[in-house]
Amino acid sequence: MKKITAIIFFALLLLTMCAQGQSKKEIINLNNNMNWNPLTPEEERVIVHKGTERPFTGELLNNKSEGLYLCKRCDAPLYRSHDKFDAHCGWPSFDDEIEGAVKRVRDADGRRTEIICNNCGAHLGHLFLGEGFTAKQTRHCVNSVSLKFVPVGESKLKRVYFASGCFWGTEYFFMKAPGVKETNVGFMGGHVENPSYAQVCEKNTGHLETTEVVYNASETSYEAMVKLFFETHDFTQTNGQGPDIGPQYLSCIFYNDEAEKAIAEKYINILTEKGYKVATMLKPASRFWKAEDYHQQYYEHKGTKPYCHKYTRIF
């Protein structure tokens, strides 16, 4: 009996050790994502281990140049220069963030509100409200070491918008594409302010389920994005995408400027010459309304693959 008890004990111990090892492995993978930028020991202390740089020492504290502030770890755009102000606190301060870029969470001390990059979870600093510094009554107190500044005209990050049926499937392929730094799903092209998913599903808001793609123009191109768009859905379907039928599921490229429109038209012409009847619409980009959090990176979190999108090489 003692022998059996000992065997069971060691078996349970082994399982526990394996579980702990797996947990540690997952944490290591989380903090060393292959798509993230390498960090110095000081950057890791602040960004990963939620430290704080010494006040009045950050290189971006007194920066007054126009441009964009990105996450040091993943290059996601976080703040614009015109939202930066001097709070005389020793750290860069902003009274607004780029929509959807910053996540607010309860700090470990239970009193303050921590702010983290919504894309990679990097620690940025803390949020304070009602201090009266600006009309927005908001102060994002951010560590310089958590940020990367890109002056106007030098940013290689581009935001583009594609609608090809259920945005879960569209995002699934774009978020895996080389050079893509961030994706968000939401709605574009309608006449209702800040629509909910439920409202869009009623099919009377005019919106299309749309994926916002942020890519680095030094690593990939808009042409590559357009090719992927056409190769991952049925652009000849006129009433939806696969089994998803309705006006919110139509195929559309929302272009930011005439250059993007010209590239989209180029590939529509190529497809037409190949014998396809292209149903994809071209519309100027308008206000992008981000969908509810549970829709973001849906298949990635669920661990499954799209049911109405697949990759088919064409070009």
Backbone bond lengths (Angstrom), bond angles and torsions (degrees), N, CA, C in turn:
res aa  C-N    CA-C-N  psi(-1)  N-CA   C-N-CA  omega(-1)  CA-C   N-CA-C  phi
1 M - - - 1.472 - - 1.527 110.68 -
2 K 1.366 115.10 -42.47 1.460 119.07 179.15 1.523 110.92 -62.05
3 K 1.337 114.97 -36.93 1.478 119.83 -179.74 1.526 110.51 -64.04
4 I 1.335 116.34 -43.42 1.470 120.97 -179.73 1.521 110.04 -64.14
5 T 1.357 115.24 -42.48 1.465 120.05 179.28 1.525 111.15 -61.27
6 A 1.314 116.28 -40.72 1.468 121.06 179.72 1.522 111.32 -64.87
7 I 1.324 116.30 -40.62 1.474 120.72 179.67 1.524 110.56 -63.08
8 I 1.353 115.25 -44.15 1.469 119.69 179.52 1.519 110.63 -62.80
9 F 1.355 115.62 -41.01 1.469 120.49 -179.24 1.528 111.47 -60.86
10 F 1.325 116.05 -47.53 1.472 119.77 -178.74 1.526 111.79 -69.31
11 A 1.340 116.58 -31.31 1.469 119.49 177.33 1.524 110.25 -65.90
12 L 1.347 116.03 -44.02 1.461 119.96 178.00 1.520 111.14 -65.01
13 L 1.327 116.89 -38.56 1.459 121.16 178.30 1.513 111.19 -62.25
14 L 1.320 116.06 -41.68 1.465 120.80 179.43 1.515 111.59 -64.34
15 L 1.361 116.06 -42.34 1.459 119.86 178.68 1.513 111.02 -62.59
16 T 1.346 115.75 -40.83 1.463 120.20 179.38 1.512 111.25 -63.21
17 M 1.330 116.10 -42.32 1.459 120.93 179.06 1.513 111.10 -63.26
18 C 1.345 116.05 -40.88 1.471 120.09 179.35 1.513 110.36 -64.43
19 A 1.333 115.81 -41.61 1.471 119.78 -179.60 1.510 110.55 -64.16
20 Q 1.347 116.41 -41.72 1.453 119.56 178.78 1.509 110.92 -65.07
21 G 1.330 115.86 -39.55 1.464 119.51 179.40 1.506 111.82 -63.38
22 Q 1.346 115.75 -39.92 1.459 119.90 179.50 1.514 110.21 -65.87
23 S 1.366 115.93 -41.15 1.461 120.08 179.54 1.518 110.43 -60.72
24 K 1.338 117.60 -44.70 1.452 121.32 179.97 1.520 110.57 -63.92
25 K 1.333 115.88 -38.82 1.464 119.71 -179.83 1.517 110.33 -62.79
26 E 1.361 116.59 -41.07 1.457 120.47 179.88 1.519 110.84 -64.38
27 I 1.344 116.81 -38.65 1.455 120.20 179.61 1.516 110.61 -65.87
28 I 1.332 115.81 -41.56 1.465 120.01 178.71 1.524 110.77 -61.90
29 N 1.326 115.91 -43.37 1.464 119.04 179.58 1.522 110.97 -64.45
30 L 1.344 116.87 -36.11 1.461 120.81 -179.53 1.516 111.04 -64.25
31 N 1.319 117.06 -39.55 1.454 120.71 -175.88 1.523 113.57 -87.15
32 N 1.326 116.52 -2.49 1.460 120.20 -179.81 1.515 111.24 -132.72
33 N 1.313 115.95 41.86 1.454 120.95 178.53 1.522 109.82 -55.03
34 M 1.323 117.03 132.34 1.467 121.39 -173.92 1.527 112.61 -65.35
35 N 1.337 116.80 -17.17 1.454 119.32 179.75 1.526 112.92 -92.15
36 W 1.331 117.07 -2.78 1.452 120.45 -178.50 1.520 111.26 -92.94
37 N 1.317 115.92 158.25 1.455 121.21 -179.86 1.531 110.63 -76.85
38 P 1.324 118.07 146.44 1.467 120.39 175.99 1.525 109.82 -66.43
39 L 1.317 117.11 147.21 1.459 122.22 -176.92 1.525 111.07 -116.68
40 T 1.325 115.97 146.39 1.453 121.38 172.62 1.532 107.69 -76.07
41 P 1.324 118.21 164.09 1.470 119.64 178.15 1.529 113.24 -54.64
42 E 1.347 117.24 -40.29 1.463 120.01 179.56 1.524 110.99 -68.10
43 E 1.333 117.25 -40.98 1.464 120.62 177.81 1.526 110.26 -63.01
44 E 1.317 116.59 -41.07 1.462 120.21 179.25 1.529 110.81 -65.40
45 R 1.327 117.43 -38.01 1.453 121.45 179.06 1.526 111.14 -58.86
46 V 1.317 116.08 -41.02 1.467 120.56 -178.03 1.524 111.56 -84.60
47 I 1.323 116.88 -50.20 1.465 121.67 -171.70 1.525 113.06 -74.11
48 V 1.313 117.27 -42.37 1.469 121.12 -176.77 1.526 111.61 -91.06
49 H 1.339 116.11 -44.79 1.459 120.34 -174.45 1.532 113.24 -98.16
50 K 1.329 116.10 10.75 1.468 123.62 172.16 1.527 113.13 60.86
51 G 1.305 115.77 42.55 1.452 120.55 176.46 1.519 111.33 -84.09
52 T 1.331 116.22 -174.94 1.464 122.31 179.51 1.521 109.15 -135.89
53 E 1.334 116.66 130.79 1.456 118.97 176.71 1.532 109.66 -74.92
54 R 1.303 116.71 156.57 1.459 120.40 -179.33 1.533 110.02 -64.83
55 P 1.337 118.69 138.50 1.473 120.87 -179.03 1.517 111.73 -61.90
56 F 1.328 113.98 148.03 1.466 124.02 177.41 1.535 113.28 64.68
57 T 1.349 117.07 20.41 1.465 120.29 178.83 1.529 112.56 -114.27
58 G 1.325 118.07 -14.98 1.468 121.12 -175.35 1.519 112.45 -69.78
59 E 1.322 116.19 139.92 1.469 120.17 -176.62 1.518 113.50 -71.02
60 L 1.330 117.61 -16.44 1.465 120.34 -179.60 1.526 113.10 -100.10
61 L 1.319 116.98 1.52 1.458 120.58 -177.12 1.525 112.33 -56.11
62 N 1.313 117.15 -48.50 1.469 121.57 -176.27 1.524 113.24 -102.22
63 N 1.305 116.80 14.41 1.464 119.84 179.76 1.529 110.13 -69.31
64 K 1.331 116.73 124.41 1.465 121.36 -178.86 1.532 111.80 -118.55
65 S 1.305 117.14 8.60 1.466 121.03 -179.80 1.525 110.64 -72.14
66 E 1.329 115.29 154.09 1.462 120.23 177.82 1.517 109.26 -82.14
67 G 1.315 115.41 137.78 1.457 118.99 179.34 1.515 111.54 166.62
68 L 1.319 114.57 -156.25 1.454 121.86 -173.78 1.526 109.12 -127.07
69 Y 1.324 116.14 139.54 1.462 121.67 177.09 1.534 108.24 -103.45
70 L 1.325 115.73 122.51 1.458 121.92 -176.80 1.525 110.57 -108.96
71 C 1.316 116.36 162.42 1.456 121.83 173.22 1.527 108.70 -69.64
72 K 1.325 117.99 130.08 1.463 121.95 -178.50 1.527 111.37 -63.33
73 R 1.332 117.05 -30.97 1.461 119.81 -175.12 1.527 113.84 -84.58
74 C 1.360 117.81 -39.66 1.468 118.08 -173.15 1.524 114.45 -124.62
75 D 1.346 118.00 -0.12 1.464 122.98 178.30 1.524 114.39 70.15
76 A 1.325 117.78 12.96 1.465 119.47 176.82 1.534 109.82 -70.14
77 P 1.325 119.24 134.10 1.473 121.46 177.86 1.531 110.20 -65.15
78 L 1.334 116.66 130.94 1.462 121.20 -177.01 1.524 113.65 -116.69
79 Y 1.341 116.33 -48.99 1.464 121.16 -174.10 1.524 111.34 -136.59
80 R 1.338 114.91 153.09 1.460 121.35 174.54 1.533 109.18 -104.18
81 S 1.319 115.88 151.28 1.469 120.22 -175.58 1.525 112.47 -62.20
82 H 1.344 117.86 -32.63 1.461 118.73 -176.86 1.537 112.81 -73.28
83 D 1.343 117.45 -6.86 1.462 120.86 176.31 1.532 111.68 -98.22
84 K 1.332 117.13 2.05 1.460 121.73 -179.04 1.532 109.41 -88.47
85 F 1.336 116.59 140.52 1.463 120.40 178.01 1.526 108.95 -146.27
86 D 1.316 115.63 164.00 1.457 121.17 -178.46 1.530 109.55 -93.69
87 A 1.324 115.66 110.13 1.460 120.49 179.74 1.524 111.66 -98.03
88 H 1.331 116.80 1.83 1.466 122.43 179.11 1.538 111.59 55.77
89 C 1.332 115.36 34.74 1.463 119.91 -177.09 1.527 112.99 -107.28
90 G 1.356 116.32 -12.67 1.454 119.07 179.26 1.513 115.01 102.63
91 W 1.338 116.08 -4.09 1.463 120.56 178.34 1.539 109.21 -134.99
92 P 1.333 118.99 152.05 1.468 121.14 175.83 1.522 110.29 -55.46
93 S 1.336 116.15 137.78 1.465 120.74 -178.22 1.518 110.59 -126.96
94 F 1.317 116.15 141.13 1.465 122.78 179.53 1.525 107.95 -134.21
95 D 1.345 116.73 142.67 1.459 118.73 178.86 1.527 112.80 -101.28
96 D 1.340 115.95 7.53 1.463 120.24 176.25 1.516 108.16 -161.68
97 E 1.342 116.15 158.82 1.462 120.93 177.06 1.518 109.37 -123.69
98 I 1.315 117.14 164.74 1.457 120.92 172.22 1.527 106.77 -65.13
99 E 1.313 116.11 133.23 1.462 121.38 -173.07 1.524 111.92 -51.88
100 G 1.325 115.53 125.11 1.456 121.32 176.51 1.513 115.32 80.63
101 A 1.341 117.98 1.32 1.467 120.48 -173.42 1.521 113.57 -85.79
102 V 1.329 116.85 -27.36 1.462 121.11 -173.14 1.529 110.33 -120.60
103 K 1.317 115.34 133.23 1.460 120.86 179.61 1.521 110.25 -106.90
104 R 1.321 116.46 138.09 1.460 122.16 179.59 1.531 109.68 -102.38
105 V 1.334 116.96 129.52 1.457 121.46 179.30 1.523 109.42 -136.92
106 R 1.318 116.59 154.82 1.458 120.38 178.06 1.524 109.21 -68.66
107 D 1.318 116.02 130.27 1.460 121.00 -178.85 1.530 110.29 -69.46
108 A 1.326 115.40 157.69 1.464 120.54 -179.01 1.526 112.16 -60.13
109 D 1.340 117.09 -25.84 1.467 119.09 -179.62 1.533 112.31 -77.50
110 G 1.351 116.39 -6.66 1.459 120.73 176.68 1.511 115.10 77.99
111 R 1.336 117.57 -0.99 1.458 121.14 -176.42 1.526 113.03 -113.47
112 R 1.308 116.04 -41.34 1.459 119.85 -175.20 1.529 111.82 -97.65
113 T 1.346 115.05 169.56 1.460 121.26 176.40 1.520 108.66 -109.29
114 E 1.314 115.67 117.54 1.462 121.19 177.90 1.521 109.54 -82.09
115 I 1.327 117.17 147.37 1.465 121.13 173.54 1.523 108.33 -117.31
116 I 1.331 114.95 133.58 1.462 121.14 -179.41 1.518 109.97 -131.89
117 C 1.327 116.49 157.80 1.460 121.27 175.65 1.511 108.47 -65.28
118 N 1.317 117.21 126.73 1.458 121.13 -177.56 1.516 112.19 -71.48
119 N 1.329 117.16 -14.11 1.455 120.66 -178.82 1.527 112.49 -89.18
120 C 1.334 117.37 -43.47 1.473 119.35 -174.91 1.520 113.95 -123.95
121 G 1.336 117.77 -5.33 1.450 120.49 178.64 1.512 115.32 81.84
122 A 1.336 117.89 10.45 1.462 121.22 179.92 1.526 110.82 -62.57
123 H 1.319 116.75 137.53 1.464 121.39 177.42 1.524 109.33 -71.35
124 L 1.330 116.45 128.23 1.461 122.01 -179.66 1.529 111.57 -106.26
125 G 1.320 117.07 -44.58 1.460 121.11 -176.52 1.510 109.92 163.07
126 H 1.346 116.87 -136.28 1.458 121.19 -178.50 1.527 111.26 -138.86
127 L 1.313 115.27 157.89 1.466 122.59 -178.32 1.524 109.56 -109.97
128 F 1.342 115.07 136.73 1.465 120.86 178.09 1.529 108.73 -130.81
129 L 1.315 116.36 137.65 1.467 122.11 -176.90 1.524 111.45 -120.55
130 G 1.340 114.91 153.42 1.456 120.86 172.63 1.510 116.04 70.92
131 E 1.321 118.57 26.44 1.459 121.01 -178.68 1.523 113.47 -89.87
132 G 1.334 116.91 -15.05 1.458 120.79 176.21 1.517 116.23 83.55
133 F 1.326 118.12 10.88 1.465 119.72 -179.99 1.529 111.91 -66.94
134 T 1.334 117.23 -41.67 1.466 122.00 178.89 1.522 108.39 -135.51
135 A 1.322 115.21 172.85 1.469 120.18 -178.41 1.526 111.90 -64.08
136 K 1.329 116.90 -23.62 1.467 120.23 -178.92 1.523 112.57 -79.91
137 Q 1.336 117.24 -9.01 1.466 121.95 176.56 1.536 111.73 53.59
138 T 1.311 115.96 36.31 1.464 121.12 -176.62 1.518 109.73 -136.14
139 R 1.326 116.33 136.29 1.468 120.01 175.13 1.523 110.42 -135.18
140 H 1.330 114.44 112.72 1.455 120.78 170.46 1.528 105.89 -87.45
141 C 1.305 117.00 108.64 1.466 122.55 -179.84 1.522 106.81 -93.42
142 V 1.336 116.80 107.24 1.469 121.53 -167.44 1.527 111.61 -118.28
143 N 1.314 116.05 139.64 1.459 120.66 173.76 1.523 110.05 -72.12
144 S 1.318 117.43 131.41 1.468 120.59 176.63 1.520 111.27 -56.36
145 V 1.327 115.84 -37.62 1.452 120.63 -175.43 1.532 112.07 -66.61
146 S 1.328 117.22 -16.66 1.469 121.01 177.93 1.520 112.34 -85.73
147 L 1.346 116.01 -6.79 1.458 120.72 -172.96 1.528 113.20 -117.03
148 K 1.312 113.73 156.11 1.464 122.21 171.42 1.530 106.75 -127.86
149 F 1.321 117.85 129.39 1.464 120.23 -177.35 1.521 110.41 -102.44
150 V 1.329 115.20 131.89 1.465 121.51 177.81 1.526 108.07 -121.09
151 P 1.342 118.14 113.35 1.471 121.19 -179.39 1.524 112.24 -62.41
152 V 1.326 115.64 157.41 1.468 120.98 177.22 1.531 109.61 -55.70
153 G 1.303 116.43 135.15 1.459 121.09 178.36 1.508 113.95 91.62
154 E 1.338 118.17 -14.53 1.455 120.55 -178.26 1.526 113.45 -106.03
155 S 1.317 116.85 -10.46 1.460 119.95 -177.47 1.524 110.84 -67.39
156 K 1.310 115.10 130.82 1.459 121.31 178.18 1.526 111.68 -98.58
157 L 1.339 116.63 -1.20 1.457 120.02 -179.01 1.526 110.83 -83.97
158 K 1.309 116.09 129.39 1.457 121.94 -179.46 1.528 109.94 -122.13
159 R 1.341 115.98 141.04 1.458 121.24 177.10 1.524 109.58 -108.85
160 V 1.316 115.93 123.98 1.464 120.78 -178.51 1.529 109.26 -132.21
161 Y 1.337 116.16 162.79 1.462 119.89 -169.90 1.526 111.68 -135.25
162 F 1.339 114.29 130.16 1.462 120.90 -178.59 1.520 110.55 -134.11
163 A 1.333 115.65 139.05 1.460 122.20 175.23 1.528 107.80 -121.47
164 S 1.311 116.67 121.25 1.475 119.37 -179.74 1.521 110.38 -146.35
165 G 1.332 115.28 52.64 1.455 119.39 -179.37 1.513 110.52 94.72
166 C 1.312 116.51 -150.63 1.470 122.02 -179.28 1.520 109.65 -55.49
167 F 1.330 116.86 123.12 1.466 119.22 -174.77 1.526 112.98 -68.02
168 W 1.330 117.85 -16.79 1.465 119.38 174.73 1.527 110.42 -60.60
169 G 1.336 115.65 -46.23 1.461 120.23 -177.75 1.509 112.59 -72.53
170 T 1.336 116.75 -38.84 1.464 120.52 178.56 1.521 109.94 -60.12
171 E 1.341 116.11 -48.07 1.463 120.34 -178.62 1.519 111.63 -64.40
172 Y 1.324 117.35 -35.56 1.467 122.02 -177.72 1.517 111.58 -52.15
173 F 1.325 116.95 -43.97 1.463 120.26 -177.65 1.522 112.30 -81.02
174 F 1.331 117.46 -38.28 1.468 119.13 -178.17 1.528 111.61 -68.70
175 M 1.318 117.96 -36.92 1.462 119.43 -176.89 1.524 111.99 -68.33
176 K 1.326 117.50 -16.25 1.461 121.63 178.71 1.523 112.78 -97.60
177 A 1.322 117.60 -4.11 1.463 121.60 -174.72 1.533 111.75 -75.88
178 P 1.313 118.27 142.32 1.470 121.69 177.74 1.530 111.23 -58.21
179 G 1.317 116.60 136.79 1.459 120.88 177.50 1.510 115.22 87.12
180 V 1.327 117.64 -10.53 1.464 120.90 179.23 1.527 108.90 -82.97
181 K 1.329 116.75 127.12 1.454 122.56 -176.09 1.526 113.71 -102.01
182 E 1.331 116.37 -23.83 1.466 119.17 -175.69 1.520 109.28 -161.55
183 T 1.312 116.53 146.13 1.469 121.49 173.34 1.521 108.98 -136.95
184 N 1.321 115.15 147.85 1.459 121.80 174.77 1.518 107.77 -141.93
185 V 1.316 116.73 148.34 1.466 119.29 176.62 1.520 109.41 -112.65
186 G 1.323 114.84 147.44 1.457 119.85 -178.16 1.512 111.12 -174.65
187 F 1.325 115.87 -145.11 1.457 120.62 -172.69 1.527 110.65 -136.20
188 M 1.332 115.54 146.49 1.458 120.72 178.74 1.527 109.52 -150.20
189 G 1.328 114.68 153.37 1.453 120.19 172.32 1.512 116.42 92.93
190 G 1.324 118.44 3.33 1.459 119.90 -176.95 1.515 113.65 -103.03
191 H 1.324 115.49 -170.69 1.462 121.01 -175.74 1.526 113.27 -118.13
192 V 1.340 117.41 5.97 1.458 121.73 -179.95 1.525 109.18 -105.58
193 E 1.338 116.13 132.67 1.458 120.80 179.49 1.534 110.50 -72.52
194 N 1.338 115.52 133.81 1.467 122.74 174.32 1.533 112.37 44.56
195 P 1.321 118.00 60.25 1.469 120.46 -177.01 1.529 112.12 -71.04
196 S 1.307 116.13 151.02 1.458 121.61 173.59 1.528 108.10 -90.98
197 Y 1.314 115.91 165.36 1.470 120.41 177.09 1.528 110.09 -60.29
198 A 1.319 115.60 -40.78 1.464 119.92 -179.71 1.529 111.37 -62.20
199 Q 1.324 116.77 -40.32 1.463 120.06 178.76 1.521 111.71 -64.18
200 V 1.322 116.67 -43.88 1.464 120.87 -179.48 1.521 110.32 -63.89
201 C 1.328 116.10 -36.35 1.466 120.03 179.73 1.530 112.52 -66.38
202 E 1.329 116.90 -17.75 1.463 119.96 176.24 1.522 111.72 -75.24
203 K 1.351 116.57 -9.68 1.473 124.08 171.22 1.522 114.53 68.39
204 N 1.324 117.29 26.48 1.466 118.51 178.84 1.528 113.04 -130.55
205 T 1.341 117.61 14.52 1.466 119.84 178.32 1.527 112.01 -95.62
206 G 1.338 116.43 -14.23 1.460 120.27 -179.26 1.522 114.35 83.89
207 H 1.326 118.06 -1.05 1.460 120.82 -177.39 1.525 112.49 -83.10
208 L 1.324 115.09 154.12 1.454 122.38 170.32 1.525 108.07 -111.58
209 E 1.321 116.36 142.77 1.462 119.33 172.99 1.530 107.17 -65.99
210 T 1.320 116.17 121.56 1.468 121.86 -168.58 1.526 111.12 -129.46
211 T 1.322 115.71 145.26 1.464 121.27 175.66 1.521 109.50 -110.26
212 E 1.328 115.66 126.91 1.455 122.01 174.46 1.527 107.76 -91.14
213 V 1.319 116.27 126.85 1.460 121.81 -177.85 1.522 109.45 -119.29
214 V 1.323 117.15 125.00 1.462 122.31 176.20 1.522 107.26 -107.84
215 Y 1.331 117.04 116.73 1.462 119.89 -178.52 1.525 110.64 -126.40
216 N 1.323 114.83 157.86 1.456 121.61 178.52 1.526 108.52 -92.97
217 A 1.321 116.11 114.70 1.465 121.16 -175.47 1.525 112.79 -67.29
218 S 1.321 117.96 -13.49 1.464 120.23 176.33 1.523 111.34 -85.61
219 E 1.341 117.12 -9.77 1.462 121.48 -179.15 1.522 113.47 -112.45
220 T 1.318 116.89 -23.96 1.461 120.78 179.67 1.522 108.03 -150.20
221 S 1.321 117.87 -169.62 1.466 120.29 -175.59 1.521 110.59 -141.20
222 Y 1.337 114.55 164.62 1.463 118.92 176.97 1.525 110.13 -65.60
223 E 1.324 117.06 -34.08 1.464 120.28 176.95 1.518 110.75 -59.38
224 A 1.332 117.06 -41.51 1.461 120.41 178.34 1.523 110.72 -63.13
225 M 1.343 116.56 -37.28 1.462 120.50 178.65 1.532 110.56 -65.93
226 V 1.327 116.57 -42.45 1.464 120.91 -179.31 1.536 110.49 -65.95
227 K 1.315 116.62 -41.05 1.465 120.32 177.73 1.523 110.55 -59.95
228 L 1.321 116.41 -46.72 1.463 120.41 -179.90 1.520 111.09 -62.36
229 F 1.319 116.27 -38.61 1.457 121.23 177.58 1.529 110.73 -56.34
230 F 1.318 116.85 -49.85 1.466 120.30 -178.01 1.527 112.32 -71.33
231 E 1.309 117.23 -29.87 1.465 120.11 -175.23 1.527 113.71 -85.33
232 T 1.322 117.19 -1.03 1.472 119.00 -177.96 1.526 113.70 -119.78
233 H 1.332 117.47 13.43 1.461 118.50 173.20 1.520 109.55 -157.99
234 D 1.328 115.83 169.32 1.470 121.29 179.49 1.528 108.64 -88.48
235 F 1.329 114.96 94.83 1.469 121.25 -176.98 1.525 112.90 -77.44
236 T 1.343 116.91 2.69 1.471 119.84 177.16 1.532 111.43 -97.59
237 Q 1.317 117.38 -12.13 1.464 120.67 -178.62 1.522 110.03 -74.17
238 T 1.290 116.18 132.92 1.468 120.85 -172.56 1.528 114.49 -103.26
239 N 1.323 118.46 -9.29 1.467 120.15 -174.79 1.530 113.98 -119.49
240 G 1.307 116.91 9.18 1.457 120.20 -178.92 1.510 109.94 152.73
241 Q 1.316 116.30 -146.55 1.462 120.78 178.30 1.520 108.68 -143.90
242 G 1.341 114.70 114.34 1.450 119.59 -177.36 1.515 110.27 60.00
243 P 1.321 117.16 -131.17 1.474 120.09 -179.37 1.530 113.62 -79.04
244 D 1.328 116.92 -8.06 1.465 120.35 179.88 1.526 109.67 -86.58
245 I 1.307 116.00 104.23 1.458 121.78 -175.88 1.525 109.87 -106.68
246 G 1.333 116.24 133.82 1.456 120.31 178.40 1.516 111.42 150.17
247 P 1.327 118.16 159.76 1.466 121.78 -176.64 1.524 113.62 -64.82
248 Q 1.333 117.90 -22.74 1.470 120.42 179.95 1.519 112.68 -76.31
249 Y 1.355 116.86 -9.01 1.463 120.94 -177.04 1.528 113.33 -107.42
250 L 1.317 117.77 13.89 1.461 120.21 -177.22 1.525 111.56 -73.36
251 S 1.334 114.52 158.97 1.462 121.82 -179.14 1.521 110.35 -86.34
252 C 1.351 115.88 127.04 1.463 119.57 -177.62 1.521 110.96 -156.82
253 I 1.327 115.98 142.03 1.453 122.44 170.52 1.525 106.90 -108.35
254 F 1.324 116.41 120.93 1.460 121.26 176.26 1.535 107.49 -95.56
255 Y 1.320 117.03 110.76 1.464 120.70 -174.95 1.530 111.46 -94.97
256 N 1.349 115.39 145.92 1.465 121.51 -179.26 1.523 112.96 -86.65
257 D 1.331 116.09 -28.36 1.461 119.82 -177.21 1.518 109.55 -154.85
258 E 1.323 115.93 179.41 1.464 121.11 -176.53 1.528 112.19 -67.26
259 A 1.338 116.38 -28.76 1.466 119.42 178.76 1.525 110.45 -65.57
260 E 1.332 116.73 -44.93 1.468 120.21 177.81 1.526 110.49 -65.39
261 K 1.319 117.03 -39.68 1.464 120.34 179.15 1.527 110.84 -61.53
262 A 1.329 116.51 -41.33 1.466 121.05 -179.24 1.529 110.92 -63.64
263 I 1.329 116.70 -40.05 1.466 120.24 179.61 1.529 110.18 -67.23
264 A 1.331 116.64 -41.73 1.462 120.28 178.19 1.532 110.47 -62.26
265 E 1.321 116.93 -43.43 1.469 121.00 178.85 1.517 111.07 -63.80
266 K 1.320 116.52 -36.72 1.464 121.43 178.50 1.526 110.75 -57.53
267 Y 1.330 116.68 -46.40 1.463 119.38 -177.08 1.522 112.64 -77.38
268 I 1.311 117.40 -27.47 1.463 119.27 172.59 1.524 109.50 -64.93
269 N 1.327 116.70 -40.49 1.460 120.65 177.69 1.527 111.50 -65.46
270 I 1.322 116.65 -39.46 1.464 120.32 178.03 1.527 110.38 -62.18
271 L 1.309 116.14 -44.20 1.460 120.73 179.46 1.528 111.66 -65.69
272 T 1.330 116.01 -38.98 1.469 120.38 177.75 1.522 110.73 -62.37
273 E 1.319 116.24 -40.95 1.458 121.20 177.63 1.526 111.93 -65.38
274 K 1.321 116.47 -26.90 1.461 121.05 177.39 1.528 112.09 -80.17
275 G 1.332 116.41 -5.29 1.453 120.56 177.08 1.513 115.82 102.26
276 Y 1.339 117.19 4.69 1.456 120.13 179.36 1.530 110.93 -83.40
277 K 1.332 116.78 145.79 1.459 122.02 172.06 1.528 107.32 -98.00
278 V 1.319 115.54 94.70 1.462 121.11 -172.36 1.530 111.00 -76.67
279 A 1.324 115.41 124.33 1.467 120.71 179.18 1.531 111.90 -99.36
280 T 1.315 117.18 -3.39 1.462 121.55 -177.16 1.523 111.98 -62.15
281 M 1.323 116.12 131.21 1.459 121.92 176.88 1.524 109.72 -91.60
282 L 1.324 116.03 154.74 1.454 122.59 172.83 1.524 107.96 -118.49
283 K 1.347 115.81 122.58 1.462 119.97 -179.15 1.530 109.19 -137.71
284 P 1.331 116.60 146.78 1.476 118.33 176.07 1.523 110.32 -65.26
285 A 1.318 116.79 141.17 1.464 121.05 179.80 1.528 110.04 -64.15
286 S 1.311 115.66 140.05 1.468 121.67 177.30 1.525 107.86 -125.72
287 R 1.302 118.34 -158.88 1.461 121.68 -177.90 1.529 109.96 -64.56
288 F 1.330 116.29 128.44 1.460 121.86 176.50 1.524 108.49 -96.23
289 W 1.319 115.54 123.06 1.463 121.05 179.13 1.516 108.24 -105.34
290 K 1.334 116.36 116.39 1.452 120.54 -178.14 1.517 110.93 -70.61
291 A 1.338 116.15 137.31 1.461 121.56 179.73 1.529 110.58 -77.06
292 E 1.307 115.99 171.56 1.457 122.37 -179.82 1.535 110.95 -57.81
293 D 1.319 116.24 154.12 1.466 121.89 -174.02 1.528 113.12 -56.01
294 Y 1.324 117.88 -36.87 1.462 118.58 -174.70 1.538 112.87 -69.42
295 H 1.321 116.96 -11.54 1.465 120.06 176.48 1.535 112.19 -85.83
296 Q 1.319 117.51 -18.96 1.459 121.02 -173.62 1.532 110.89 -72.66
297 Q 1.355 116.18 131.35 1.471 122.41 -179.67 1.536 110.30 48.19
298 Y 1.309 116.37 45.93 1.463 122.76 -171.78 1.527 112.93 -57.00
299 Y 1.327 116.70 -52.53 1.468 119.30 -176.76 1.520 111.97 -70.03
300 E 1.329 116.80 -29.78 1.457 120.35 177.90 1.530 110.14 -63.34
301 H 1.320 116.06 -43.29 1.462 120.45 -179.41 1.533 111.22 -74.55
302 K 1.314 116.11 -34.52 1.461 119.83 -177.84 1.521 111.76 -78.52
303 G 1.327 116.75 -24.89 1.461 120.31 -179.93 1.510 114.09 78.43
304 T 1.345 116.74 24.18 1.466 121.22 178.75 1.524 109.89 -123.77
305 K 1.331 115.91 -177.43 1.458 121.06 -178.62 1.533 110.33 -118.58
306 P 1.348 117.25 159.73 1.469 121.11 -178.01 1.527 112.68 -60.53
307 Y 1.321 115.83 146.42 1.458 120.76 177.83 1.529 111.86 -97.39
308 C 1.333 117.03 -15.21 1.472 118.51 -177.11 1.532 112.41 -125.56
309 H 1.330 117.70 9.88 1.455 121.57 175.95 1.524 108.80 -130.47
310 K 1.315 115.76 142.95 1.454 120.63 173.13 1.513 108.98 -153.10
311 Y 1.304 116.28 157.92 1.467 120.21 -178.70 1.526 109.79 -89.46
312 T 1.334 115.37 129.14 1.461 122.26 175.22 1.513 108.17 -133.82
313 R 1.315 117.71 116.09 1.465 119.91 -177.42 1.520 110.48 -68.61
314 I 1.312 115.79 131.17 1.470 122.34 -179.23 1.518 111.17 -123.17
315 F 1.317 117.42 -43.71 1.467 121.36 -172.83 1.532 111.81 -94.46
